[in-house]
Amino acid sequence: IDVGPMQINTVHFKDAERFGLTPEILTRNGCANFFFGTWYLATLLSKYDTWEAIGVYHSRTPYLKKKYQERAKVRLNELSIAELLEEINSPILPKQTFGKKTIYYDPQSGKIVK
């Protein structure tokens, strides 16, 4: 089951608990859901290339991952240049500190900085 705007799967609830995020919070609080979803995606982007991270975010099952990657590519191709530039220039990850690491999105470089 996926919950909230970032569609956090219940298999990730244990990871979210280390940030004090319960299943109820992830389900009812959109900001908390985005926080955890962007953290999880940033973690995947630090391990995989972009398309692999997008696929793994959805599923580690190969055929489900591939199907999701294909849908994401179709959606990307549907975006107009103006929409795409707007997406790129909007911060996708607020500056967050996890232990001694700070992670944030740098719109000038277009990268997540750790």
C-alpha positions, 0 to 999 in steps of 0.5 A: 500500500502506498500513502500520501503525495509521494506514494510512500510504500508501507515497506519503508515505514520502518526507515521513516520511524528513525525520523519520528515519522509514524505511518499515521503521520506519513498518511495524514501530513503531506509535508512529512510525506514529502520530507521522507519521500525526497529523502528516500529519493535523494538516497537512491540518487546517491546510489544509482543513475537518475532513471534507475533511481526513479525505477527503484523508488517505485519498485525493485521488481525488474518488470515493475521498475521498467514499466514505471521508468517507461511511464515516467519517460512518457510523462517527461516527454509530455511536459512543455519546455516551460513546465520542465524549466519550472520543475528544474528551478523549483527546490525539490528537497528542502535543506535537511540535516541528518546526523552530521550530513546536510542534504539540499537541492542546488538549483544552479547546478541542478544537483542534490548536494551532500 
